[in-house]
Amino acid sequence: MAHRLKVMKFGGTSMGDAVCIKRATDIVCEAAKDGALVVVVSAMGGVTNRLVAAAHSSLKGEMKAGEMLEADLRQQHFERD
């Protein structure tokens, strides 16, 4: 019997914070024991909208918007609830 490729997708709430990302990683690690696996992830919750807002601010000449967003995103990726 041929092995099947498993595809797992995590998005939005599943990538909401560091705790959620850890939970998804645990699920992926367990599933990988059974064979080939492809994992697709979305941005953490709220990130896409904030990227778009920073881009619009930058277009208006608000050059600090990108720097502020970078700092906020860095903090978000390391926070634990």
N, C-alpha and C positions, 0 to 999 in steps of 0.2 A: 504494500500500500504506500502510495506517495505521500510525503509530508506536505501539509498545507501551510501556506504563509498566513500568519495571523496579523491583522491590522488593528491597532488600537488608537483611538483619537481622544485627546483630553483638551477641553477648552473652557473658556470663561471661568465658572465657579471652581472647576477642577484645578485651575492655575491661580486661584484667588490670592494665595499668600504662601509663605515658605512651608507651613504645615501641610497645606493642600498639595503642594508640589512634592513633598516627601511622601505623602500617601500615594500619589500617582506613581512615584518611582518604585515604591514597594510593590505595587500591583504589577508594574512592568517587569521588575526583577523576577517575580514569581511566575509570570506568564512566559518569560524567556526560557525557563527551565524545560518547557514543553516543546520548544522548537523555534523555527525562524519567526521573526517578529519585526514589524515596522511600526514605529510610534510617531504620531503626528500630534503636535501641541500648538495651541493658540497662545496668544499673549495673555498675561495675567489679567484678571478682571479690571476693567476700567482703563487699561493701558492704551488701547487703540484710540479711544476718544481723546485721551490726553495728548497723544502724538499728533493727532489732527489739529487740536487746539493750539499746540505749540507751533506747528507749521504755519497756521493762519496768523499767529502773533508775530512770527518771524517775517512773514510777508509784509506786515504793517511796520516793520522796522524795529520791533521789540526784540533785539538780539539776545537779551538775557533769558528769554523764554526757553530756549534750548538748554542752556546751562542749568536753569532751575529744574526743568523736567528731568534732566540727567541725574541730578542729585536726589530728586524725589523717587525716581525709579530705582536707583541704587538702594536707597533706604527700604523701599517696598519689597525688593527681592530678598532682603536679609531679615526683615521683621518676622516675628512670631507673635501670633495672637495669644 
